[in-house]
Amino acid sequence: MLAGLRFTLLISFVALVGCGATSYRTVSQPNLSGNWYVSAGANTHGVYASPVYSFIGALQVSGSSVTGTVRATDLADTVPCISPAADLTATGNFDTASNLSLTVPVAGGTATIVATIGNPNGINNGTWQIVGGSCAMPKTPVVIAEIAPITGTYAGAYDVIDLTTLQHVPGSAMTLTANLVQSATPNADGQFPITGTLTATGSCSGTFLLAGEVVSGGQLLATNPATGVPTVALLGGVEPAATYLVVDFGPVAGCGSQTYSGTLIRQ
């Protein structure tokens, strides 16, 4: 059931990225190796970029050299120009003026991404262009952010969401506490594994172990988002500074396979 909410959750993440513009990591030399999100978003008429909407994945920065593994995503699950499960190799450089440039071979073409990184965990503006192949796109404005690790304790109020009407169900309130640990290193797909426990009290009660969950870009998702349904309990968006998570909880045994919706705040 959670898989059917992917479109809604991606839209929610667009809002999270915008809200992250006021969050800053105050260090003199920020660690740029980590989990990244680049999105073309929507134009002034609310039309989302196509055929590629975003690149998400892990970047490693050593001196001025940048390497990484990313995946291309879109908002249309029908006939994407490239599989959302395809691992793409990113290479580039980060210069002393904080200019990031990346090239990513994609579907027979090459994406070129450029941006100035003034604040890694906030909104940084740039452009991308994809030349050649089935995902070709003209030069397009993008935003780029490094998503801070979500290791820590988060808690929030939740209630059941009806997957048909997307309305919250009265009388279904509970409190959810998540103790999360994000791996310091990505897996081979450029995703960061998440472990931990979820403790629910209220209309749903119990403690649940996370298994097979990853964070990639600003999304919490199943290990393979291209096929199957998550077997664990969280799916949704992470704002760049990771101070809160807008994520859905469920389905899980013991709570009627309901889907609960809410926001987890870092404690």
C-alpha positions in Angstrom: 0.0 0.0 0.0 2.9 2.4 0.8 4.1 2.1 -2.8 0.9 3.7 -4.0 1.8 6.9 -2.1 5.2 7.4 -3.8 3.9 10.3 -6.0 2.4 12.1 -3.0 5.5 11.6 -1.0 7.8 12.9 -3.8 5.6 16.1 -4.0 5.9 16.4 -0.2 9.7 16.2 -0.5 9.7 19.2 -2.9 8.2 21.2 0.0 10.8 19.8 2.4 13.6 20.9 0.2 12.2 24.4 0.2 11.8 24.5 3.9 15.4 23.4 4.3 16.6 26.7 2.9 16.6 28.2 6.5 18.7 25.4 8.0 22.5 25.8 8.0 25.4 23.7 9.0 27.8 26.1 10.6 31.2 24.6 10.0 34.2 26.1 8.3 34.9 23.2 6.0 31.7 21.2 5.5 32.0 17.5 4.8 30.6 17.1 1.3 30.9 13.4 1.2 27.4 12.0 1.8 23.8 11.7 0.6 22.8 14.2 -2.2 19.6 15.3 -4.0 19.4 17.3 -7.2 16.0 18.2 -8.5 14.7 20.2 -11.5 11.3 20.5 -9.7 8.4 22.3 -11.3 8.3 25.4 -13.6 6.2 28.5 -12.8 3.1 26.8 -14.2 3.5 23.8 -11.9 4.6 21.4 -14.6 7.3 19.0 -13.4 10.5 18.5 -15.3 10.6 15.5 -17.7 11.9 13.0 -18.6 14.3 13.3 -15.6 13.0 14.9 -12.4 15.9 14.3 -10.0 19.2 12.5 -9.4 19.7 11.0 -5.9 22.6 9.1 -4.4 26.0 9.2 -2.7 28.9 11.5 -3.5 32.5 11.2 -2.2 34.7 14.2 -2.2 38.4 13.9 -1.9 40.3 17.2 -2.3 38.8 18.6 -5.5 37.8 15.3 -6.9 34.2 14.0 -6.8 32.9 10.5 -7.5 29.7 8.8 -6.7 26.8 6.5 -7.6 23.4 8.0 -8.3 20.0 7.1 -9.7 17.7 9.1 -12.0 14.0 9.4 -11.0 10.9 10.9 -12.5 7.3 11.6 -11.5 5.8 9.2 -14.1 6.1 5.5 -13.3 4.8 4.5 -16.7 7.6 4.5 -19.3 10.7 6.2 -17.7 13.6 7.0 -20.0 15.8 5.0 -17.7 15.1 2.5 -15.0 14.9 4.1 -11.5 17.0 1.1 -10.3 19.9 1.8 -12.8 23.1 2.7 -11.0 24.8 5.7 -12.7 28.5 6.8 -12.1 29.0 10.4 -11.3 32.4 12.1 -11.6 33.5 15.7 -11.3 35.2 18.3 -9.2 34.6 20.8 -6.4 36.8 23.9 -6.7 38.0 26.4 -4.1 35.2 28.8 -5.0 32.6 26.1 -3.9 31.6 25.3 -7.5 30.5 21.7 -8.0 30.4 20.2 -11.5 29.4 16.6 -12.2 28.9 14.5 -15.3 26.7 11.4 -15.3 26.3 9.0 -18.3 22.5 8.3 -18.5 20.6 6.3 -21.1 23.1 6.8 -24.0 23.6 10.5 -23.2 25.5 12.6 -20.7 24.1 14.8 -17.9 26.2 17.8 -16.8 25.3 19.3 -13.4 26.8 22.5 -12.2 26.0 24.4 -9.0 27.6 26.7 -6.4 27.4 25.1 -2.9 27.1 27.9 -0.4 25.2 25.8 2.2 25.3 22.0 1.8 22.2 21.4 4.0 20.1 24.1 2.4 19.0 25.2 -1.1 21.8 25.6 -3.6 20.9 26.7 -7.2 22.4 25.3 -10.3 21.6 23.8 -13.7 21.7 20.5 -15.5 21.7 19.6 -19.2 21.4 16.1 -20.7 22.9 15.7 -24.2 22.0 12.7 -26.3 20.2 9.5 -25.4 16.6 8.8 -24.4 16.7 11.2 -21.4 17.9 14.3 -23.4 16.9 17.6 -21.8 17.8 21.3 -22.4 19.6 23.4 -19.8 17.3 23.3 -16.8 17.4 25.2 -13.4 17.9 22.8 -10.5 18.2 22.8 -6.7 20.8 20.7 -5.0 21.2 19.7 -1.3 23.3 17.4 0.8 20.9 15.5 3.1 22.2 15.3 6.7 22.3 11.9 8.3 19.1 10.8 10.1 20.9 9.1 13.0 19.1 10.0 16.2 15.7 9.8 18.0 12.6 11.2 16.3 9.0 11.3 17.6 5.7 12.6 16.5 1.9 12.2 16.4 0.3 9.9 13.8 -3.1 8.7 12.7 -4.4 6.3 10.1 -4.7 7.6 6.5 -7.3 6.2 4.2 -5.4 5.2 1.0 -8.5 5.7 -1.1 -9.4 9.2 0.0 -6.0 10.2 1.5 -8.0 11.5 4.5 -7.0 11.0 8.1 -9.3 8.7 10.1 -10.7 10.1 13.3 -10.0 8.2 16.5 -6.9 6.5 15.2 -4.2 8.6 16.9 -1.0 7.2 18.2 2.5 8.4 19.0 5.5 7.0 17.1 9.1 7.1 18.3 11.9 6.1 15.9 15.5 5.4 17.0 17.4 5.5 13.8 21.0 4.8 12.8 22.2 5.7 9.3 25.2 3.8 7.9 28.3 6.1 7.5 29.0 4.5 4.1 26.6 3.9 1.2 25.8 0.5 -0.3 26.7 -0.4 -3.9 23.7 1.5 -5.2 24.6 4.8 -3.6 22.0 4.4 -0.8 22.6 4.6 2.9 21.1 1.7 4.9 19.0 2.5 8.0 18.6 0.4 11.1 16.7 0.9 14.3 13.4 0.5 16.1 10.0 2.0 15.9 7.9 2.2 19.1 4.1 2.9 18.7 1.7 3.8 21.5 -2.0 4.4 21.1 -4.4 2.9 18.5 -1.3 1.0 17.3 1.0 -0.3 20.0 4.3 -2.3 19.8 7.9 -2.1 18.9 9.1 -2.9 15.4 12.5 -3.5 13.9 13.6 -1.8 10.7 15.0 -4.1 8.0 15.9 -3.4 4.4 15.3 0.4 4.7 17.5 3.0 3.0 17.7 6.7 2.7 18.6 8.1 -0.8 18.5 11.7 -1.5 15.6 13.1 0.5 13.7 9.8 0.5 13.2 7.0 2.9 12.4 3.9 0.8 12.6 0.2 0.3 16.0 -1.2 -0.8 14.6 -1.7 -4.3 12.1 1.1 -5.1 11.6 -0.2 -8.7 9.9 -3.4 -7.6 7.9 -4.6 -4.6 6.5 -3.0 -1.5 8.5 -2.0 1.5 8.5 -4.7 4.2 9.3 -2.2 6.9 7.6 0.7 8.4 8.8 4.1 7.1 8.4 5.7 3.7 8.6 9.4 2.9 10.8 12.5 2.8 13.7 13.9 4.8 14.4 17.7 4.8 18.0 18.6 4.1 19.1 19.4 7.7 17.2 16.2 8.9 15.5 18.0 11.7 12.2 16.4 10.7 10.9 13.5 8.6 7.5 13.5 6.8 7.0 9.8 6.6 4.2 7.2 6.6 4.3 4.2 8.9 3.0 0.8 7.9 1.9 -1.7 6.8 3.0 -3.9 9.8 1.7 -7.0 11.4 -0.2 -6.3 14.6 -1.8 -3.0 13.5 -4.2 -4.2 10.9 -1.8 -3.4 8.1 -3.0 0.2 8.3 -1.0 3.1 7.0 -0.3 5.9 9.5 0.7 9.4 8.5 2.5 12.1 10.4 5.8 14.0 11.0 8.7 12.8 13.1 10.7 15.6 14.8 14.3 15.1 15.9 14.4 15.0 19.7 
